[in-house]
Amino acid sequence: MRKTTPHQILTSILKQVYLLIVLLFGYFHSIAQPNTDSSITRARVDKYYINSYFKDYRDIFESPFKPSIKKYSLATVYAGSMYLLISHYDAKIQVFAQNHRTAFTNNLSKYIFEPSGSGLYPAIAIGLIYAEGVFLKDQKSKKVAMNCTKSFLIANSFTALAKYTASRQRPLVSPADPHKWLIGKGNVSFFSGHTTTAFSVATILAEEYKETVWVPILAYTLAAGTGLSRINDNEHWASDVLTGALCGYLIGKLIEKQNNWGIKVVPRLIIQ
């Protein structure tokens, strides 16, 4: 009989705790943040919701051309970070991560963070939140679930476009070289789809439930862990992960801010 190692025991415990949080997310957030809102518009898949996708794409493409000190400052920081990572640190971070890779980090990635980036756990969470909205007639929960879905789909469409346009070689291909771009079919390292997925959903949840402190903390912790796991698994360079995180975050923020769907939530007046 194979002996169970401490790493396997701890990984199993962490996996069970994570799944418990995910499966009960819809219930717990309603306790932590009581529903004191009433929607003046029903959250449902209709022409307004479908049209909001096109409007969000429009705003994303127009955004770089709208002057903003904050926006250009972020672009400058991102460009500088990408230059340093690609030219000096991508390879070093990859070597460091692989030298310190263990069975524990592999299991953590496989059972917790990889499903968070592949869309499995986000899909479960979104489904539960939407189901809560249906059964409890909570329009906000339905709105959150549908915005998470929209953020996920739009963010990943940009990821797919970048992957097959940039055609960057993954670090797992030997010899690992972060400077190999446009070298043939199947090289889809830039940028990280798992990280994009995690941050696109995490940003909507963090914005919608920011009054409940643990929701943003949990959402962004899982998203950040997903990005780090892609480096651990030797699937992406650090610059791929940074770009995926920024893409998912910005698209989630834009969807939440622009509200092209038009659905509104107003305080409910309760007279005792």
DAJO-V602328 format. One line per field, one symbol per residue. ss: DSSP state (H for helix, E for strand, L for the rest). Layout:
# DAJO-V602328
ss: ???
This chain:
# DAJO-V602328
ss: LLLLLHHHHHHHHHHHHHHHHHHLHHHHHHHHLLLLEEELLLLLLLHHHHHHHHHHHHHHHHHLLLLLHHHHHHHHHHHHHHHHHHHHHHHHHHHHHHHLLLHHHHHHHHHHHHHHHHLHHHHHHHHHHHHHHHHLLLHHHHHHHHHHHHHHHHHHHHHHHHHHHHLELLLLLLLLLLLLELLLLLLLLLLLHHHHHHHHHHHHHHHHLLLLHHHHHHHHHHHHHHHHHHHHLLLLLHHHHHHHHHHHHHHHHHHHHHLLLLLLEEELLLLL
